[in-house]
Amino acid sequence: MKKLIYLFLFLLIDMSYIHASDYQAQSTDVIDWRKSGTPAEQLEALVNITPGTHHWMPEIAYRYQSLYWSVQQNKWDFAKYQTKSMEKMIKRVGNARAKRAKSASVFQRNVFKGLYASIESRDKKSFDTAFSRTTRECMACHVKEGFSYIIIPSVPPKPNNIVLGYPE
């Protein structure tokens, strides 16, 4: 009897898999806006699915953390990589969200030159100054954009990062 129940369950699961795997046949009637929409419809759809700033901020925060801890461990090349990645994300925010473009531009202008210079010189004191400015500029941007409750720590927690080791 037990074997019969297992056989029945197996057949039931197997039949549902076969039915579920027929997704291509089920989607043949779907209109794909990417192919059939007018350029205006396609643009509107792309704008609607473009992630907002809140989508990129955790990635920027992760780069911020990794940047700080890279320098603490004298991993200057990794620090440069984190700075470049953070700069790309800030540019993306400015490009994708027009209402954030001015703030992103001000942030870029006020932050990255100092970070790159301190990393190139491998001078921790210079980096500390540039990183403090980065923190202040983050907060200034948050305040300007209406998110003053998002507070950036001057010494970020160690990120969960295989290159930097894991938090203790």
Summary of the structure (lengths in Angstrom):
residues: 168
radius of gyration: 24.3
end to end distance: 53.7
largest distance: 76.5
contacts: 405
relative contact order: 0.10
helix: 74%
strand: 1%
